[in-house]
Amino acid sequence: MTRVLVVDDSPQILATLRLNLRARHYEVTVATGGGQALTQAADWHPDLVVLDLGLPDLDGVEVIRGLRGWSRVPIIVLSGRAGSKDKVDALDAGADDYVTKPFGVDELLARIRAITRRAPLDEDHPSVRLGGHTVDLARKTVTAADDSRTHLTPTEWGILELLVRNPGKLIPQRQLLAEVWGPNHVKETHYLRVYLASLRRKLETDPSRPRHLITEPGMGYRFEP
């Protein structure tokens, strides 16, 4: 069973998530503060953490940093803080996803499924399916269903590679910009809009309604297999 640690100071939210997760055969434990969350994570080794930012003892961003000091466990932030700075701070600290309260349980469960089904790439044959295309990370090629090659620019490839190596994970705008263009370009978000639009035209069946290269407004982008 997938083990989920839920961290929130709201008894109602803890009860709701515990009930819904257990009904779907997740193993669940809860914490009401940041210190308790760090202790339980060290003792219990969860497969996923769902974390509120507004905790009574520690700010949630500090909890993320504490976890990232020793663990790569996926972290979904579940917070009432809707400001872009709060989202960026949490993602930069190491969160994998961000859901804003009030939230739909079905959406949160879908995010949990997306993250927990992530599997590491087979580095002997590192290829990923993207709709009707095959992305070969070793050869740095993209092949359509008819075996024709899809040409990508080096910048398009850099963005695509980072996304497909992290299926289901929200990649912050700043991370994409820093890794593809360099640390001096982390505010040039218009670069990403232009290049993602180009990648969708080349790889998505309906670029206006993308299924695989997804924008999370104000936060970043994710690849959904």
C-alpha positions in Angstrom: 0.0 0.0 0.0 1.1 3.5 -0.8 1.9 5.4 2.5 0.7 9.0 2.6 1.5 11.5 5.4 -1.1 14.3 5.6 0.1 17.4 7.4 -2.6 20.0 8.3 -3.8 21.8 11.4 -7.5 21.5 10.3 -9.2 18.5 11.9 -11.9 18.6 9.2 -9.3 18.4 6.4 -7.4 15.7 8.1 -10.6 13.6 8.6 -11.7 14.2 5.0 -8.4 13.2 3.5 -7.9 10.2 5.8 -11.4 8.9 4.9 -11.0 9.4 1.2 -7.5 8.0 1.0 -8.2 5.0 3.1 -11.3 4.3 0.9 -8.9 4.1 -2.0 -6.5 1.7 -0.2 -3.8 4.2 0.8 -2.2 3.8 4.2 -2.5 7.1 6.0 -1.0 8.9 9.0 -1.5 12.5 9.9 0.4 15.3 11.6 -0.9 18.7 12.9 2.4 20.6 13.0 5.7 20.9 11.2 7.8 19.4 13.9 5.5 16.4 14.2 5.5 16.0 10.4 9.3 15.9 10.3 9.5 13.3 13.1 6.8 11.1 11.5 8.5 11.3 8.1 11.8 10.1 9.6 10.1 7.3 11.5 7.5 6.2 9.0 9.1 6.8 5.6 6.0 7.8 3.7 5.7 7.4 -0.1 4.1 10.8 -0.4 3.5 13.9 1.8 0.5 16.2 1.5 1.5 19.4 3.3 -0.3 22.6 4.4 1.9 25.7 4.6 0.1 27.5 7.5 1.2 25.3 10.4 1.1 26.4 14.0 4.8 25.8 14.8 6.8 25.8 11.5 6.1 27.4 8.2 5.4 24.7 5.6 8.3 25.9 3.4 10.7 25.2 6.3 9.2 21.7 6.5 9.8 21.2 2.8 13.4 22.3 3.2 13.8 20.0 6.3 12.5 17.0 4.3 14.7 17.8 1.3 17.7 17.7 3.5 17.5 13.9 3.6 14.6 12.7 1.4 13.3 12.8 -2.1 9.7 11.9 -1.1 7.2 13.6 -3.3 5.5 16.6 -1.6 2.1 18.0 -2.6 1.4 21.4 -1.0 -2.2 21.9 0.0 -2.6 25.5 1.0 -4.9 28.5 1.3 -2.1 30.7 0.2 -2.9 31.6 -3.4 -0.2 34.2 -4.1 2.3 33.4 -6.8 5.2 34.2 -4.4 4.0 31.5 -1.9 3.7 29.0 -4.8 7.1 29.8 -6.1 8.7 29.7 -2.7 7.2 26.2 -2.0 8.2 24.9 -5.4 11.7 26.3 -5.2 12.1 24.7 -1.7 11.4 21.3 -3.3 7.7 20.7 -3.5 6.5 18.6 -6.4 3.0 20.1 -6.8 0.8 22.8 -5.4 -3.0 22.7 -4.8 -4.9 25.7 -3.6 -7.6 25.6 -0.9 -10.6 25.3 -1.2 -9.8 22.2 -3.2 -11.7 19.4 -4.9 -11.0 16.0 -3.4 -11.1 14.4 -6.9 -8.5 16.8 -8.2 -6.2 16.2 -5.3 -6.6 12.4 -5.6 -5.7 12.7 -9.4 -2.6 14.7 -8.5 -1.6 12.0 -5.9 -2.1 9.2 -8.5 0.0 11.1 -11.1 2.9 11.5 -8.7 2.8 8.0 -7.1 2.7 6.3 -10.5 5.9 8.0 -11.6 8.5 5.4 -12.4 12.2 6.0 -12.9 13.4 5.8 -16.5 15.1 2.6 -17.7 18.5 4.2 -18.4 19.4 1.3 -20.7 16.5 2.2 -22.9 15.5 5.7 -21.9 12.4 6.5 -24.1 9.1 8.1 -23.3 5.8 8.1 -25.1 4.2 11.4 -25.7 0.9 10.8 -27.5 1.8 9.5 -30.9 5.4 10.3 -30.5 8.4 8.5 -29.0 11.0 10.7 -27.2 14.3 8.9 -27.1 16.4 10.6 -24.4 19.6 8.7 -25.3 19.6 9.6 -29.0 17.9 13.0 -28.4 15.3 12.3 -31.1 11.5 12.5 -31.4 9.8 10.1 -33.7 6.2 10.2 -34.9 4.0 7.2 -35.3 4.9 6.9 -39.0 8.6 6.7 -38.1 9.3 10.2 -39.3 11.5 12.4 -37.3 10.1 15.5 -35.6 12.7 18.3 -35.6 13.2 20.2 -32.4 15.5 23.1 -31.8 18.1 22.7 -29.0 16.0 25.0 -26.7 12.8 23.0 -27.4 14.7 19.8 -26.7 16.1 21.2 -23.4 12.6 22.1 -22.2 11.0 18.8 -23.3 13.8 16.6 -21.8 13.4 18.2 -18.4 9.6 17.7 -18.5 9.5 14.1 -19.7 12.2 13.1 -17.2 9.8 14.1 -14.5 6.4 12.7 -15.5 3.5 14.1 -13.4 5.8 16.5 -11.6 5.2 20.3 -11.7 8.4 21.9 -12.9 8.6 25.6 -11.7 9.1 28.3 -14.3 12.3 29.4 -12.6 13.8 25.9 -12.7 13.0 25.6 -16.4 14.4 29.0 -17.2 17.5 28.5 -15.1 18.3 25.1 -16.5 17.6 25.9 -20.2 18.6 29.5 -20.5 20.8 30.0 -17.3 20.3 31.7 -13.9 20.3 35.2 -15.4 17.0 34.6 -17.2 14.7 33.3 -14.4 12.3 36.2 -14.9 11.9 35.8 -18.7 8.7 33.8 -18.5 7.6 34.9 -21.9 10.4 32.6 -23.3 8.5 29.6 -21.9 5.1 30.6 -23.4 6.7 30.9 -26.9 8.6 27.6 -26.8 5.8 25.6 -25.1 3.4 26.8 -27.8 5.9 25.6 -30.4 6.3 22.2 -28.8 2.5 21.7 -28.6 2.2 22.5 -32.3 4.7 19.8 -33.0 3.7 17.2 -30.5 0.1 17.6 -29.4 -2.9 16.3 -31.4 -4.8 19.4 -30.5 -2.3 22.2 -29.5 -5.2 24.4 -28.2 -6.2 21.6 -25.8 -3.0 20.0 -24.7 -3.1 16.6 -23.0 0.6 16.1 -22.3 2.4 19.4 -22.0 0.3 21.1 -19.3 0.5 24.7 -18.0 -0.1 25.4 -14.4 -0.8 29.2 -14.5 1.6 31.2 -12.4 3.6 28.2 -11.3 5.1 26.1 -14.1 4.6 23.2 -16.4 4.1 19.4 -16.2 4.3 16.4 -18.5 1.4 14.0 -18.3 2.1 10.7 -20.0 
